[in-house]
Structures are given as C-alpha cells and as structure tokens.
Amino acid sequence: MASMSGSAVLESAARIVLVLAPLALASGCMTATLEENRNLDTKIAAGEAVVLLAKPHVEGTSAEDDFMDCVGDKMAGRAGIRVQPNNDFQDSMFPWFEPSTAPQRPEGVAQLLARPAVRQRMEENGVRYIVWVDGLTRQTDSGGSISCAIGPGGGGCIGFGWWEKESDYDAIVWDLEEAKSAGSVSTNVTGTSALVGAIVPLPFIARVQGTACDRLAEQLGAFLHGQDASAVPAGT
C-alpha cells in the first residue's frame, strides 16, 4: 500500500478540520443553571467574616480544595466580603468544626453556640456566616478517537475526540448570630470539550469548573449582601 505524500496528508487533515471545526467550536458552549432558596434576610456588615467549609461525607468525597479556594478568592475580590481561611477557622475552633465532628444541621450549630467557650471563640473570629459547600466536577460522557503516528516524513494526529463535564455545587448558608440556616444557593454548569486531530491536535476546552466557581462566588456574594442571588446572569 503506497504511503500518502506530505501534501496529501495536509489536504486530508484540512478536510477533517473543515468538517469537524464547527462541531468543536459548538462544543465549547456551556450551560449554567442557578437556584436560590432564602430563609432569612441577610446583610453582611463590614466587620463580619464568612468561612467556607467543604461538607464532609462518610465516603470521603467532598468539594475540591482548589475549587473552595477559587470561590473564596473571588468572593473577597468581587463582593468585598472578608473570607476567613477554613484551616485557620478550624484550628481556632478545634475540635468542634473538624470534618469528623462538625455539626451537619443548623440545630447542631445552635447547640454548639449554647456553649460559652464556643460562642466566645466565634465572636473573636468575627465569623457571622458559615457556608457549607457540597458537590464536585465529574466527566459524564465522552466519545470519538484520535490517532497519532510518526514516520519518515514526520508525524501528526488525525481524528476527533470529545468529552462532557458537569460541575454541580450546593452552598448552604448558616447565620451564626441567629443560629439558623439563612438559605442556600446552587450552581450547575455543563460543557463539552473537544480535541481535533489535524497534524497538530487542536483543543477546544470548556472551562466548566472555572465557570462554576465564578457563578457560585457571584451568587454567594449577592446572597450575603441581601440581593437576589438567582438574578445573577447565567450566560453560556
């Protein structure tokens, strides 16, 4: 079987790009769904702080550390909210808010705050709200294939591969002054990324988790300032 010439390979690769590039570009789109449930009025004051904690699970799966850091940084930078590092908060409140001992319901927080020592440390921290974040980013589907080879005339890749990811996060806001749940916000972002092989692989990546971080930070900032978090533009 005769091997293809360099020009023939380029021509074949160009045809692949022309056919698959529109699909890849379309795959870069994302959809975001935002929800809010409010139980109490909120209006965080200048001297009050928020701490973000990943909700623990028995099986050990919780919101990713880098995602938590991303949400905290953007809440502080965009909404002007003082976010206390969760490690500092857990150390200062040891052992009450360790993953294995932290209360899972607002009733448990009310019981903790009934202890003078816990109440005093909480007031010293200046933390008004605890936000429990639950969720993860996962791949939900994939397809296609790409093959790469190296020969005497050079190398390259041909094919088309795609994968879909979903970022699904819920945040429950606890008001420590009221010892009650103030409500919750949630963000769900889905997007499809693609890789087109046409001599050089061409990636089209959907920033699913990064978009979820942006959305959740905006939602929480609006919620804590007493605004309608569900009105935050979802975009695509």
N, C-alpha and C positions, 0 to 999 in steps of 0.2 A: 504493500500500500504506500503510495507516494506521500511524502510529507508536504504540508502546506508551506508555501513561501511566506516570507515576512509580510508582504503586502496583503496576502490572502488572510493571514491571521488578523491583521489590523482591520481589514474590511469586515471580517466576521464579527470581531469584537465591537466594531462600530454599530453593526446591525443590532447586536444584543443591547447596547446602550440605548439606541433609539427606541427599541421595543420596551425595555424594562425601566428606563429612567422615569417615565411618567408614573409608573407604579411605585417606584421607590420614593419619588417626591410626595406622592399622595400618602405613602405610609408614614411620612414624618409628622402627619397631623395627630393631634391628641384631643381627647375629650375630657372635661373635668366636671364633676358633679359635687356641689356644695350643699350642706344642710346645717341647720341650726335648731337647737331646742333650748329655750331660755326659761328658767325657773325663778330667777331673782334679777332685779336691776343691778347693774354693775357700773362702777365709775371709779377706776383705779386712781389713787391720789399720787402726787409727785413723790412722796417719801415711801410709797409702798412698793413691794417687790413681788415677783412671781417666780415660782420654781417649776421646772418641767421634769416630770419623772416618768420613766417607761413603766407601764403597768406590767408587773411580773406575772408569769404563767407557771403552772406546775410543770409543764413540759419544757420550760426554759426558753421559749421563743418570745421575744419582746421587740418593741420598736428599736431600730438600729441606732447605735450611738452617734454615727455621723449625721443621721437624719435629725436626731434630737438637737445636736449642736447647731445644725443649719437653721432649724426653726427658732431656737433661742437667739442666735445672732441676728436674724432678720427681724424678729420682734423688737429687739433692742434698737437696731439701726433704723427701722422704718416707722415703728409705732412709738418709739421713745419710752418703752417700758423697761424698767430695770429687772433683768432676769438673773437670778442668783444661780451660780453653777450647782448642778444637782449633787455633785460629790461633796461640795462644801456644806450644802444643806443637810445631807445625810450624816456627815461627820458631826455637825453641830447638834443634830437631833438623835444621835446614837443612843439606844438601839431601836428607837420607835419607828423609823422610816427606812430600815434596811429592807431589801427585797423580800426576805423571808418573814418579816414581822410587820410590815406596813399594813395599815387597815385598807381593806378593799371596798368599803362602803362609807358613805358620809356619817352613818351612825357610829362607826368606829372612830372617826376623827373627833366627833363630839365627845366620846368617852375619853379619848386621849387629852383633849383640851380641858377636861374637867380636873386633870391633874395639875396642881400649881407649878410643878417643875417644868412640865411640857409647855404650859401657857407662857411661862416666863421666857423660856428659850425661843419660843416662836415670836414673841414680841421683840426680843433682842435682835432676831434675824430681820425683822421688818417685812416678813413674808405675809402677804394678805391672801394670795390665791395659790393653790396647788393645782397644777394641770397634769392629769394622768393621760399619757398618750399611749394608745394601743394600735397596733397594725404592723404592716410590713409591705415590702415591694417584692413581687414574685413574677416569674415568667409564666404566662398562661398558655401560650401556643407558639408553634414555630413550623417552618416548612422550607422547601427548596434545598438546593445544594450548590456548593462552589468547589471546583477542582482546580488545582494549581500544579504546574509542571515546569521543569527546567530542562532545556535541550541545547543542542549545539548552537542554535540561533538565538538563544535567550530563553526567557521564562515569562510566565504570565498566568492569569487566573480567568476562568470563564464560568459563568453560572449566575444564579440569583438565589439568595437566601434571605429569610425574614423571620422575625420573632416579635411576639407581642408581650408587653409587660403591663402589670397593674400595680398601682400604689394606692393602698386603701388604709386610711388612718382615721381614728376617732380620738377626740380630746375631751375629757370630762373636767369641768372647772369646779373646784371646791372653794367656797368662800370661808376662810378660817375664822373671820370675825363673826359670821352668822352660824358657823358650824353646820353648813348646809351645802348641797350641790346647787351651784348657780346655773348650771345647764351644760350643754355640750355642743361641739361643732364637729363636723366630719368632712373629709375630702376624699374623693375617689378620682384618680386620674388613670386613664388607659391610653396606650400609644403603641404603634408598630414601627419597629426599626427594620432597615434593610441593608443588605450588602450586595452590590452589583459587581460581578467579576468581569472586567473588560480590560485585559492585560494587567492593569493596576486595580486592585479592589477599591470600590467607591462606597464608603459608608454613608448611610442616611440614618442618623440616630435620633430617636425621640427621647428627650430628657424627662422621662416620666417622674422619677423620684425628685428631681430638682424642681419640677413644676408643682408637685405635691407639697414640697417644702414651702415654696412661695405662697401657695394658696392657703395652707394651714396657718402660716405666720400672719398673713393678712386677715384671715378670719378671726384668729385669736386676738389680734390687736384691736380689731373693730369691736369684738365682743366685750373685751375688758374695758374699753372706753365707753361702753354703753350704746354702741351703734348697732345697726342691723348687720350682723356678720353674713347673712345669706345674700345680702345685696352686693357683696364683693364680686366684680366681674369674673366669670369663669374662663372665658376665652377658649381657644382651641390650640 
